[in-house]
Amino acid sequence: QVQLVESGGGLVQPGGSLRLSCTASGVAFSIYTMGWYRQAPGKQRVLVATITGSITNYADSVKGRFTISRDNAKNTVYLQMDSLKPEDTAVYYCNAQRTFRNVWGQGTQVTVSS
């Protein structure tokens, strides 16, 4: 019933920008905390950013470079990624969470390389 679909991943050069999108279906989108997580090769999945209403939270590693936002009319959450570094390379996962609910997307690959 509940589904999250990510898009916007791909190959980008260091210092470049990329915008990820996640569209939700089957949920009351506006009342969920939405988030982006990532998992690099050989690493654990970690939090990148979350947004609850208009309140945002970021991992220290991406502060000042990434921006999370949401468009409730489109049931979509975005992750604008600027000044990308090779260490940002990972599979990025969309997440929707509220009390007793936790839903994940399938992930989208982001590769930062020259």
Backbone bond lengths (Angstrom), bond angles and torsions (degrees), N, CA, C in turn:
res aa  C-N    CA-C-N  psi(-1)  N-CA   C-N-CA  omega(-1)  CA-C   N-CA-C  phi
1 Q - - - 1.456 - - 1.527 111.39 -
2 V 1.339 116.40 -55.82 1.458 121.43 179.58 1.520 108.97 -86.25
3 Q 1.326 115.83 132.16 1.451 120.40 -178.03 1.528 110.73 -144.38
4 L 1.329 115.75 137.14 1.452 122.65 174.42 1.519 108.37 -119.42
5 V 1.324 116.86 131.68 1.453 121.87 -178.76 1.517 109.45 -125.43
6 E 1.338 115.99 118.29 1.459 121.73 179.27 1.520 110.88 -91.22
7 S 1.327 115.55 153.14 1.451 121.66 174.06 1.525 109.11 -153.65
8 G 1.322 116.23 166.02 1.454 121.46 175.43 1.509 115.39 103.52
9 G 1.315 117.73 -4.89 1.449 120.14 178.18 1.517 111.65 -71.46
10 G 1.327 115.14 167.54 1.440 120.06 179.64 1.509 111.81 160.77
11 L 1.322 115.21 -164.38 1.461 122.89 -179.57 1.524 109.91 -99.21
12 V 1.325 116.23 130.67 1.458 121.44 179.75 1.523 109.21 -140.80
13 Q 1.327 116.72 149.67 1.458 121.16 179.40 1.525 111.33 -78.54
14 P 1.328 117.51 152.83 1.463 120.07 174.87 1.527 111.26 -53.92
15 G 1.331 116.18 137.29 1.447 121.78 -176.77 1.509 114.08 87.93
16 G 1.310 117.04 -9.43 1.448 121.75 -179.11 1.514 112.84 -83.07
17 S 1.331 115.06 -175.94 1.458 122.20 -177.42 1.516 111.11 -128.83
18 L 1.317 114.42 155.83 1.449 121.44 178.99 1.521 107.67 -154.20
19 R 1.326 116.95 145.30 1.456 121.07 176.24 1.516 110.24 -120.89
20 L 1.314 116.06 122.67 1.448 122.47 176.00 1.521 110.13 -95.39
21 S 1.323 115.96 146.15 1.451 121.86 176.70 1.521 109.79 -126.63
22 C 1.316 115.69 148.07 1.454 121.91 176.17 1.516 107.95 -137.64
23 T 1.315 116.31 119.15 1.452 121.79 -179.43 1.524 109.91 -108.52
24 A 1.318 115.55 131.34 1.458 121.77 -176.83 1.517 111.40 -106.04
25 S 1.310 115.29 146.23 1.452 121.83 172.83 1.520 109.01 -133.20
26 G 1.326 116.47 150.52 1.450 120.90 176.90 1.519 115.35 75.71
27 V 1.331 117.55 19.02 1.457 121.69 179.96 1.518 110.17 -134.71
28 A 1.342 115.03 156.10 1.460 121.18 169.93 1.517 106.43 -82.53
29 F 1.312 116.39 84.15 1.455 122.93 -164.94 1.524 113.89 -54.72
30 S 1.317 117.38 -45.06 1.456 121.08 -171.04 1.522 113.97 -64.13
31 I 1.319 119.01 -22.36 1.457 121.29 -177.01 1.527 112.96 -96.13
32 Y 1.310 117.74 0.11 1.460 121.84 178.83 1.521 111.36 -92.11
33 T 1.319 115.00 145.27 1.450 120.31 162.51 1.529 107.60 -77.29
34 M 1.314 116.22 127.41 1.459 121.49 178.95 1.522 109.15 -108.97
35 G 1.318 115.12 146.44 1.447 118.56 -178.22 1.506 113.47 -149.77
36 W 1.322 113.99 162.38 1.451 122.64 172.23 1.519 108.62 -119.88
37 Y 1.319 115.28 134.55 1.452 123.43 175.97 1.516 107.96 -126.79
38 R 1.321 116.41 162.18 1.458 118.77 177.90 1.523 110.35 -143.89
39 Q 1.323 114.07 154.40 1.453 121.48 178.53 1.520 108.88 -136.48
40 A 1.317 115.86 113.40 1.460 122.60 177.90 1.523 109.48 -86.12
41 P 1.333 117.24 159.95 1.466 119.96 178.98 1.523 111.86 -55.22
42 G 1.321 116.41 128.23 1.451 121.35 178.96 1.514 115.17 75.34
43 K 1.329 118.10 6.38 1.458 122.59 -177.63 1.529 111.22 -117.53
44 Q 1.332 115.49 164.56 1.455 121.42 174.87 1.522 110.56 -81.57
45 R 1.319 116.42 157.80 1.450 121.20 175.73 1.527 109.49 -71.28
46 V 1.327 116.22 131.67 1.456 121.48 -177.15 1.518 110.80 -129.87
47 L 1.316 115.31 156.52 1.455 121.79 177.99 1.520 110.31 -72.62
48 V 1.326 116.14 137.55 1.454 122.78 174.38 1.524 110.36 -105.53
49 A 1.334 117.03 -53.26 1.454 121.59 -177.83 1.514 109.88 -161.38
50 T 1.331 116.23 151.83 1.461 121.99 173.83 1.518 109.77 -135.15
51 I 1.327 114.92 158.48 1.458 120.56 174.54 1.523 108.64 -141.04
52 T 1.327 115.31 125.96 1.456 123.30 177.28 1.518 106.92 -122.04
53 G 1.323 116.45 107.77 1.450 119.66 -169.56 1.515 108.12 64.10
54 S 1.325 116.40 -116.44 1.455 121.43 176.08 1.522 113.06 -108.00
55 I 1.326 117.01 4.66 1.457 121.76 -178.25 1.517 109.75 -89.94
56 T 1.324 116.57 126.23 1.458 121.53 -177.21 1.516 111.51 -114.25
57 N 1.329 114.91 155.73 1.450 122.64 177.72 1.519 108.34 -143.01
58 Y 1.347 116.81 139.55 1.454 121.37 -175.62 1.515 111.52 -132.60
59 A 1.321 114.84 147.46 1.451 119.97 168.86 1.522 109.23 -66.77
60 D 1.328 116.71 147.49 1.458 120.63 -178.98 1.532 112.06 -57.36
61 S 1.310 117.09 -33.33 1.451 121.49 -175.91 1.526 114.05 -67.48
62 V 1.341 117.60 -18.04 1.461 120.33 -176.80 1.518 113.20 -119.06
63 K 1.328 118.60 -2.88 1.461 121.32 -179.67 1.521 110.89 -57.57
64 G 1.326 115.58 133.23 1.449 121.29 -179.60 1.510 114.01 86.50
65 R 1.325 117.89 -11.19 1.463 121.93 -179.12 1.530 112.76 -115.59
66 F 1.324 116.56 -35.42 1.465 121.63 -177.51 1.519 110.19 -109.22
67 T 1.330 116.34 149.17 1.451 122.52 177.10 1.519 109.79 -135.28
68 I 1.323 116.18 125.09 1.454 121.05 175.82 1.523 109.16 -99.81
69 S 1.319 116.66 140.68 1.452 121.76 178.14 1.524 109.13 -149.56
70 R 1.327 115.61 167.82 1.460 118.96 179.59 1.516 110.79 -142.04
71 D 1.318 115.17 150.10 1.447 123.30 175.39 1.521 105.93 -124.58
72 N 1.323 116.28 98.80 1.460 120.22 -174.93 1.523 112.72 -65.69
73 A 1.325 117.51 -30.58 1.455 120.80 178.98 1.522 111.70 -64.91
74 K 1.337 116.74 -27.68 1.458 122.08 179.47 1.521 113.01 -102.95
75 N 1.331 117.15 2.55 1.465 121.88 -176.62 1.527 111.37 52.22
76 T 1.316 115.86 43.09 1.453 120.96 -172.89 1.522 111.46 -131.72
77 V 1.333 115.22 138.95 1.456 122.09 172.00 1.525 107.52 -116.66
78 Y 1.337 116.09 143.92 1.448 122.16 -176.68 1.519 110.88 -120.40
79 L 1.313 114.81 154.79 1.449 121.46 169.31 1.520 107.85 -131.30
80 Q 1.329 116.10 106.34 1.452 121.79 175.86 1.516 108.27 -86.63
81 M 1.319 116.98 120.91 1.450 122.68 -176.42 1.523 109.23 -115.69
82 D 1.322 115.98 117.37 1.458 122.68 179.51 1.519 109.81 -117.59
83 S 1.320 115.77 162.73 1.470 121.89 179.16 1.520 111.43 49.40
84 L 1.303 115.61 48.86 1.454 120.68 -175.10 1.521 112.07 -66.04
85 K 1.324 114.25 144.61 1.456 123.00 -179.37 1.522 109.62 -120.39
86 P 1.331 117.69 156.28 1.466 119.71 177.20 1.528 112.64 -54.83
87 E 1.321 118.23 -33.21 1.460 121.32 -179.95 1.525 113.11 -71.06
88 D 1.334 117.94 -7.45 1.458 121.21 172.94 1.522 112.16 -80.48
89 T 1.313 117.22 -8.73 1.456 121.44 179.33 1.521 110.42 -59.51
90 A 1.325 116.27 124.92 1.458 121.66 -176.95 1.518 109.39 -177.34
91 V 1.317 115.26 170.28 1.451 120.79 165.20 1.522 107.20 -88.12
92 Y 1.314 116.46 126.73 1.460 121.96 -178.08 1.525 109.70 -102.36
93 Y 1.333 115.47 130.52 1.451 122.56 -176.37 1.520 111.22 -116.60
94 C 1.314 115.57 136.36 1.451 122.39 173.84 1.525 109.34 -88.38
95 N 1.328 116.30 144.40 1.459 121.70 -178.90 1.520 110.80 -137.02
96 A 1.324 116.03 139.72 1.461 122.92 173.78 1.512 108.22 -123.90
97 Q 1.331 116.70 129.25 1.456 119.77 -174.29 1.522 111.87 -144.18
98 R 1.310 114.59 139.10 1.455 123.70 165.41 1.514 106.77 -154.73
99 T 1.319 116.83 -177.32 1.453 120.80 -175.67 1.526 111.52 -51.52
100 F 1.330 115.26 122.27 1.466 124.16 176.48 1.529 113.94 68.52
101 R 1.311 117.81 10.45 1.464 121.19 177.91 1.522 110.04 -133.20
102 N 1.318 116.00 138.71 1.456 122.01 178.56 1.526 107.78 -154.75
103 V 1.327 116.50 111.19 1.456 121.95 -173.73 1.524 109.92 -123.64
104 W 1.327 116.20 138.48 1.460 122.88 -179.36 1.516 111.58 -119.00
105 G 1.331 115.39 146.15 1.444 120.81 169.23 1.516 110.66 -82.89
106 Q 1.324 116.65 178.77 1.457 121.49 -177.21 1.524 113.43 -85.33
107 G 1.308 117.20 -14.89 1.446 121.36 176.77 1.517 113.35 99.03
108 T 1.330 115.18 153.80 1.454 122.20 175.71 1.525 108.87 -137.67
109 Q 1.320 116.36 135.84 1.459 121.75 -174.90 1.520 110.96 -80.54
110 V 1.332 115.59 130.86 1.461 122.74 171.86 1.518 107.69 -119.56
111 T 1.323 116.33 123.63 1.455 121.55 178.89 1.520 109.06 -123.29
112 V 1.329 116.40 124.10 1.459 122.44 179.58 1.525 107.46 -110.87
113 S 1.309 115.94 110.14 1.459 120.74 -175.46 1.515 109.78 -159.48
114 S 1.327 115.65 148.66 1.449 121.20 175.26 1.518 111.84 -89.16
